[in-house]
Amino acid sequence: MSDQSINQIQDDIIEKFSMLDGDMEMMIGYLMELGEKLPEMPETLKTEDNIVKGCQSKVWLVADEQEGKLYFQADSNTAITKGLVSLLVSILGGQKIEDIMDADLYFIHKIGMNRFIGTQRSNGFLAMIKQIKMFAIAYKTKIENEA
């Protein structure tokens, strides 16, 4: 994970997508490439408990807290969805819990994602974001209770 802020990483993603000139096929291809770069998730974590509810595809997502930052492992059974979850992991992984909770994920609109992923996937993508924010809230509560 990098030392970049959530917004710096989003800006990098926006820049990379803007080079594709709104070409839907190239954007989807790039998204699938991003998914291929996602680190392998151990099969032992691909359980019913770790499935993101509200996704049409299967998406597994787990979080781990270290020194006030959250790190994610994720996978999906479809290439495009795996690309979507990899975007979120690259933006929000390794960030401070509070920053994740407060994150404004403006890259979604800037790259015109809704145009090329469709309504079903958009709903699933929002479910992934919600799950990540829920992890952040849960870890924040856990840390406050231990303090």
N, C-alpha and C positions, 0 to 999 in steps of 0.2 A: 504494500500500500504506500501511497505517496504522502508527502507533506503538503500537498496542495489542498486548498480549501474546496468545499463542495462546489462553490460557484466557479472556481478556476477549472475544475474538472468538467463541469457542465459546458463552460465556454470552449474548452478543447473539443468536446463532443460536437457542439454546434458547428465549430469550424470544420471538423472532418466531414460532417454530413453536408455542409454547404458546398463542399467541393464536388459533391455528386449531382449538383444542379437540379435537385428535385426528381431525378430519374428513379422511379419506383423500383424497378428491377435491381438497380445498383444499390439502392438504399436497403432493400431486403437482403441482398447478397452480403452487404457489409455487416448488417445486423447478425446474419448467420455466422459470419467469420468471427465476430466478437464472441458469440456463444461457444465456438470451437476453442477459443482461448481461455475459457473459464476453467479454473483448476478442477481436476477430477474430484467429485464428491464421493466419499466412501459409501459403499452399498449399505452399510450398517445404519447410516443416517437417513436413508430413503425409506422412511416409515410413514405410516398413516398420520402419525402425530405431527410430522414435519411438512405435510402437504399444505400449500396455501389454498385456503377455501375461496371459492369464487373464480377460479381459473378453469377454463375449458380443458386445457392441457394439464398434465400433471406437473406441478412445480414444487420442488422440495426446497426449503429454506430454513437454515439454522443460524443462530447468532451466538457469538461468544464475546464476553466482555473482558478486556484487559486494560487496566489503568485508566478507566473512564472512557475508553473507546470501544466501539463495536466492530467486530470482524464477522463476515458472513461467509457461509458456504451455501452454494445453490446448484441446482440442476433442473433440467426439464426433459420431458420425453419428446419434445418437438424442437427443431432447430431454431425457428423464429422466436419462440417463447424463451428458449435458452439464451438467445441473444438479448432479449428484453431484460431478463433477470440479470444478465452479466453487466448491462448498462447500470442498473441500480447498484449492484455490488461494487462496481468500479467507482461510482460517484459517492456512495454512502459508507463503504467499507473502510475501516481504519479512522473514522471520524469520531469526534466527541459526541457522546450521547445527546447532549443538549442541542448540538448543531444538527444532528439527525432529526430530532423532534421538531426543530424550527425550520428545517430545510424547505425552501421554495423550489420545486423542481421545474423551473421555467424552460429547461431544454426541450421538454415534451412538445410545447407549442412552437418553439423556435425552429425545430427541425421538421415540424409538420407531421409528427408521428401518427396522429389520428388518421391522416389521409392514407397512410400505407399499411396500417395494421388492422383496420376495421374495428367495428364496435365490440364484438366478442372479445378480441384480444385487448382492446382498450380497457374493458371492464376487468379483465384478468390482471392487467398491468396495474390498475388502481388497487386491486386486492393485494398485489405484491408490495406496493408502497405502504398500504395500510398495515400489512404484517410487519414490515421493517420498523415502522413508527411504533407499533405495539411492542415489539422487542425493546425498543429504546425506552419506552415508558416503563416496561416491566423491570428492566435493569436499573433504571433510575430509582424506582421505588425500592428495589432490593438493596441498592447501595445506601439509600437514605435510612432504611430500616436497620442496616448493620452499623451505621454511624453512631 
